[in-house]
Amino acid sequence: MIYVEMDGRCGNQLFHYAVARYIQLLIDDKDLCLNFDKIFKKKDEENGWVDYLKDFNTSPYHYYEKTGTILKNESNIIQKALIAMKATQIIFNKDKTRQEKADKADFAQNLLNFFGVYWIREGVSKIYPRRRHKSLVSGICESNFIYEIQDVLQNEIVPKENILPKNKSLIKKIDNSNSVCISVRRGDFFTNKNQSSYGVCSPEYYIKAKKYFDEKKLNNTLYFCFSDDIEWCKKNLRFTDNNVIFVSQDMPVYETLRLMSSCKHFILSNSTFSWWGQFLSKYSDKIVVSPKRWNNDGYESQLIQKDWVLIDG
């Protein structure tokens, strides 16, 4: 049995699922149990605290029915001892910078994994799956080793529903052009509480990124600007060319992800949802433009790939 502690909204949930599938494929354990307790207890479906996986053709899973965390509830004596050891190390480093914490995240990873504990924090670069009666997965799960099963995930993270009739002409334009997805994350990233950490992508970033593609002079380029705040985009990005199409995300999340991942090239924001758009794209010659940093606190995120074009935010 593989138990997974789910957290976050769509982009984060997809990372948890991806790590679970990575483990599942390597140890051939078909029983996947997901704990959505932290998400469901918010009782806030309107703001996206729901199970997003149910909308995709994922591998079968079932819900964890107990209350509390899987690390606490499902761990045996040896696993509890290892979890306590890791927690002590985390507490010891609590006053260090985010990057320094990430640099130490791989501590005892092989030992933890040997006994079926996959506590994947920022900075964990690799895991070593081994078959156990119970495998426990927790943490943020944002790691690039899932590229090893990219083709599997591209064929599973596909919406169950057919494309909405209103979007058929839009996806036809995406398919028949050198389509560039511009993903603009606003919302909670630019509140007073979060802007200092996550407010990375300025209007100038998107303008410079678009200029990069303009100067490449790709044949039949069309830009598709996706955002949770389209009016802000129209006002601040100054995209006056007639080859820019603004796409409101006022549609099911799975539909937005379908449209984004259908594009051939990408201008990302520092968002996991934006990251998944490029990851799920099957276009072999895609160009990905990204901000040089994923946040403002100096942490060098593993989500930024070496072959991407990096631009100051």
C-alpha positions as CSV (number, residue, x, y, z in Angstrom):
1,M,0.0,0.0,0.0
2,I,1.3,3.5,-0.9
3,Y,-0.1,6.2,1.3
4,V,0.2,9.8,0.2
5,E,-0.4,13.0,2.2
6,M,-2.1,15.3,-0.3
7,D,-1.9,19.1,0.0
8,G,-2.4,22.3,-2.1
9,R,-4.5,22.8,-5.1
10,C,-4.1,21.5,-8.7
11,G,-0.4,22.0,-9.4
12,N,0.6,20.7,-6.0
13,Q,-1.7,17.8,-6.1
14,L,-0.3,16.7,-9.5
15,F,3.2,16.7,-7.9
16,H,2.0,14.4,-5.1
17,Y,0.4,12.1,-7.6
18,A,3.5,12.1,-9.9
19,V,5.8,11.1,-7.0
20,A,3.3,8.3,-6.0
21,R,3.2,7.0,-9.5
22,Y,7.0,7.1,-9.7
23,I,7.2,4.9,-6.6
24,Q,4.3,2.7,-7.8
25,L,5.9,2.0,-11.1
26,L,9.2,1.1,-9.6
27,I,8.0,-1.2,-6.8
28,D,4.9,-2.6,-8.6
29,D,2.4,-1.8,-5.8
30,K,-1.0,-1.2,-7.3
31,D,-2.8,0.0,-4.1
32,L,-2.7,3.8,-3.9
33,C,-4.4,5.5,-1.0
34,L,-4.5,9.4,-0.9
35,N,-5.2,11.4,2.2
36,F,-7.1,14.6,1.3
37,D,-8.0,15.4,4.9
38,K,-5.9,18.6,5.0
39,I,-7.7,19.8,1.8
40,F,-11.2,18.6,2.5
41,K,-11.3,20.0,6.1
42,K,-10.9,23.5,4.7
43,K,-14.5,23.2,3.4
44,D,-13.7,25.8,0.8
45,E,-14.5,24.3,-2.7
46,E,-15.2,27.7,-4.1
47,N,-11.5,28.7,-3.6
48,G,-10.2,25.4,-5.1
49,W,-9.7,23.2,-2.1
50,V,-11.0,20.0,-3.8
51,D,-9.7,16.8,-5.3
52,Y,-8.5,17.8,-8.8
53,L,-7.2,14.3,-9.7
54,K,-10.8,13.0,-10.1
55,D,-11.0,15.0,-13.3
56,F,-8.1,13.2,-15.0
57,N,-7.4,9.7,-16.3
58,T,-5.2,8.9,-13.4
59,S,-4.2,5.5,-12.1
60,P,-6.9,4.2,-9.7
61,Y,-6.8,5.4,-6.1
62,H,-9.0,5.5,-3.1
63,Y,-9.4,7.9,-0.2
64,Y,-7.8,7.6,3.2
65,E,-10.6,7.4,5.7
66,K,-8.8,8.1,9.0
67,T,-8.2,11.5,10.5
68,G,-4.7,12.8,11.1
69,T,-1.5,12.4,9.0
70,I,-0.3,9.2,7.4
71,L,3.2,9.7,8.9
72,K,1.7,9.5,12.3
73,N,-1.1,7.0,11.7
74,E,0.5,4.4,9.4
75,S,4.2,4.3,10.4
76,N,5.6,1.3,12.2
77,I,8.1,1.5,15.1
78,I,11.2,1.7,12.8
79,Q,9.5,4.3,10.5
80,K,8.5,6.4,13.5
81,A,12.2,6.4,14.7
82,L,13.4,7.5,11.3
83,I,10.7,10.2,11.0
84,A,11.7,11.4,14.5
85,M,15.4,11.5,13.4
86,K,14.5,13.5,10.3
87,A,12.3,15.8,12.2
88,T,15.1,16.5,14.7
89,Q,17.4,17.4,11.8
90,I,14.8,19.7,10.4
91,I,14.3,21.4,13.8
92,F,18.1,21.8,14.2
93,N,18.2,23.7,10.9
94,K,15.0,25.8,11.4
95,D,16.9,29.1,11.6
96,K,18.9,28.6,8.5
97,T,17.9,30.1,5.1
98,R,15.5,28.3,2.8
99,Q,18.4,27.4,0.5
100,E,20.5,26.1,3.3
101,K,17.6,23.9,4.5
102,A,17.2,22.6,0.9
103,D,20.9,21.8,0.7
104,K,20.4,19.5,3.6
105,A,17.1,17.9,2.5
106,D,18.8,14.8,1.1
107,F,20.1,13.9,4.6
108,A,19.4,10.2,5.3
109,Q,17.1,9.9,2.2
110,N,18.4,6.5,1.3
111,L,17.9,5.1,4.8
112,L,14.4,6.6,5.0
113,N,13.4,5.2,1.6
114,F,14.8,1.8,2.5
115,F,12.2,1.6,5.2
116,G,9.4,3.0,3.0
117,V,9.4,6.7,4.1
118,Y,9.4,9.3,1.3
119,W,9.4,12.7,3.1
120,I,10.0,14.9,0.1
121,R,10.9,18.4,1.1
122,E,12.5,21.2,-0.9
123,G,15.9,20.1,-2.2
124,V,15.3,16.3,-2.3
125,S,16.8,15.5,-5.6
126,K,16.3,11.8,-5.8
127,I,14.4,9.0,-4.0
128,Y,15.1,5.3,-3.9
129,P,11.9,3.3,-3.9
130,R,11.9,-0.1,-2.3
131,R,8.9,-2.4,-1.9
132,R,7.5,-2.4,1.7
133,H,4.2,-3.4,3.2
134,K,3.5,0.3,3.7
135,S,5.1,3.2,1.8
136,L,4.5,6.7,3.2
137,V,4.7,9.8,1.0
138,S,4.6,13.3,2.4
139,G,6.1,16.8,1.8
140,I,5.8,19.2,-1.1
141,C,6.9,16.6,-3.7
142,E,8.3,19.3,-6.1
143,S,11.2,17.3,-7.6
144,N,12.4,16.9,-11.1
145,F,13.1,13.1,-11.0
146,I,9.5,12.7,-12.2
147,Y,10.8,13.6,-15.7
148,E,11.9,9.9,-15.7
149,I,8.2,9.0,-16.1
150,Q,7.1,12.0,-18.1
151,D,5.6,10.0,-20.9
152,V,3.5,8.0,-18.4
153,L,2.2,11.2,-16.8
154,Q,1.5,12.9,-20.1
155,N,-0.9,10.0,-21.0
156,E,-2.6,9.9,-17.6
157,I,-3.0,13.6,-16.6
158,V,-5.5,14.0,-19.4
159,P,-9.1,15.3,-18.7
160,K,-11.8,12.7,-18.6
161,E,-14.3,15.1,-20.2
162,N,-14.2,16.1,-23.9
163,I,-13.2,19.6,-24.7
164,L,-15.9,22.2,-24.0
165,P,-17.7,23.2,-27.2
166,K,-16.9,26.9,-26.7
167,N,-13.1,26.0,-26.8
168,K,-13.1,23.9,-30.0
169,S,-12.1,26.9,-32.2
170,L,-9.5,28.0,-29.6
171,I,-7.7,24.7,-29.5
172,K,-7.8,24.5,-33.3
173,K,-5.9,27.8,-33.4
174,I,-3.5,26.4,-30.8
175,D,-2.9,23.3,-32.8
176,N,-2.5,25.1,-36.2
177,S,0.0,27.7,-35.1
178,N,3.4,28.1,-33.4
179,S,1.4,28.6,-30.2
180,V,3.0,30.3,-27.2
181,C,1.3,29.9,-23.8
182,I,1.8,32.9,-21.6
183,S,0.8,31.9,-18.1
184,V,0.2,34.9,-15.7
185,R,-0.4,34.0,-12.1
186,R,-1.8,36.9,-10.0
187,G,-4.3,36.2,-7.2
188,D,-2.8,35.2,-3.9
189,F,0.8,35.7,-5.2
190,F,0.3,39.4,-5.1
191,T,-1.5,39.9,-1.8
192,N,0.2,41.9,1.0
193,K,1.1,38.6,2.7
194,N,2.7,36.8,-0.2
195,Q,4.0,39.4,-2.6
196,S,7.4,39.7,-0.9
197,S,8.0,36.0,-1.4
198,Y,6.1,35.1,-4.6
199,G,5.7,38.4,-6.5
200,V,8.4,37.5,-8.9
201,C,6.9,38.1,-12.4
202,S,6.6,41.8,-13.2
203,P,4.9,43.2,-16.3
204,E,8.4,43.7,-17.7
205,Y,9.2,40.0,-17.4
206,Y,6.3,39.0,-19.6
207,I,7.1,41.8,-22.1
208,K,10.8,40.8,-22.4
209,A,9.8,37.1,-22.7
210,K,7.4,37.9,-25.5
211,K,10.1,40.0,-27.2
212,Y,12.4,36.9,-27.1
213,F,9.8,35.0,-29.2
214,D,9.1,37.9,-31.4
215,E,12.8,38.2,-32.3
216,K,13.0,34.4,-33.1
217,K,10.4,35.1,-35.9
218,L,8.8,31.7,-35.7
219,N,6.4,31.0,-38.5
220,N,2.7,31.7,-37.7
221,T,3.2,32.6,-34.1
222,L,0.1,33.1,-31.9
223,Y,0.3,34.0,-28.2
224,F,-2.3,32.7,-25.8
225,C,-2.3,34.6,-22.5
226,F,-3.9,32.6,-19.7
227,S,-4.5,34.3,-16.4
228,D,-6.7,34.5,-13.3
229,D,-6.8,38.2,-13.9
230,I,-7.2,38.9,-17.6
231,E,-8.1,42.6,-17.1
232,W,-4.8,43.2,-15.3
233,C,-3.0,41.5,-18.2
234,K,-4.7,43.7,-20.8
235,K,-4.0,46.8,-18.9
236,N,-0.4,46.1,-17.8
237,L,1.3,43.9,-20.4
238,R,0.7,46.2,-23.3
239,F,0.3,43.4,-25.8
240,T,-1.2,45.3,-28.7
241,D,-0.3,42.9,-31.5
242,N,-3.2,41.2,-33.2
243,N,-1.5,37.8,-32.6
244,V,-2.2,37.8,-28.9
245,I,-5.4,36.0,-27.6
246,F,-6.4,36.6,-24.0
247,V,-7.9,33.5,-22.4
248,S,-9.7,33.8,-19.1
249,Q,-9.4,30.9,-16.7
250,D,-13.1,31.1,-16.0
251,M,-13.6,27.5,-16.8
252,P,-12.9,24.1,-15.1
253,V,-9.2,23.8,-14.1
254,Y,-8.7,20.6,-16.1
255,E,-9.9,22.5,-19.2
256,T,-7.4,25.3,-18.7
257,L,-4.6,22.8,-18.2
258,R,-5.7,21.0,-21.4
259,L,-5.5,24.2,-23.4
260,M,-2.2,25.3,-21.9
261,S,-0.5,22.0,-22.4
262,S,-1.7,21.9,-26.0
263,C,0.6,24.9,-26.8
264,K,4.0,24.3,-28.4
265,H,6.0,26.9,-26.5
266,F,5.8,28.5,-23.0
267,I,6.3,31.7,-21.1
268,L,6.0,30.6,-17.5
269,S,5.1,32.3,-14.3
270,N,6.6,31.0,-11.0
271,S,3.6,28.7,-10.5
272,T,3.3,24.9,-10.2
273,F,0.2,25.0,-12.4
274,S,2.1,27.0,-15.0
275,W,5.0,24.4,-14.7
276,W,2.6,21.5,-15.4
277,G,1.4,23.2,-18.6
278,Q,4.9,22.8,-20.2
279,F,5.6,19.4,-18.6
280,L,2.5,17.9,-20.2
281,S,3.2,19.4,-23.6
282,K,4.2,16.7,-26.1
283,Y,5.7,19.0,-28.6
284,S,9.3,17.8,-29.1
285,D,10.9,21.2,-30.0
286,K,9.2,23.3,-27.4
287,I,10.9,26.4,-26.0
288,V,10.3,27.3,-22.4
289,V,11.0,30.8,-21.0
290,S,11.0,31.1,-17.2
291,P,11.8,33.7,-14.6
292,K,15.4,33.2,-13.3
293,R,14.1,32.7,-9.8
294,W,11.0,30.9,-8.5
295,N,10.7,33.1,-5.5
296,N,12.3,36.1,-3.8
297,D,14.1,34.5,-0.9
298,G,17.2,33.1,-2.7
299,Y,16.0,29.5,-3.0
300,E,17.1,27.9,-6.2
301,S,14.1,25.8,-7.1
302,Q,14.6,22.4,-8.8
303,L,11.6,23.2,-11.0
304,I,13.8,25.5,-13.2
305,Q,15.4,23.3,-15.9
306,K,18.9,23.9,-17.4
307,D,17.7,24.0,-21.0
308,W,15.1,26.8,-20.3
309,V,15.6,30.4,-21.4
310,L,15.8,32.4,-18.1
311,I,14.8,36.1,-17.8
312,D,14.9,38.4,-14.9
313,G,11.5,38.9,-13.3
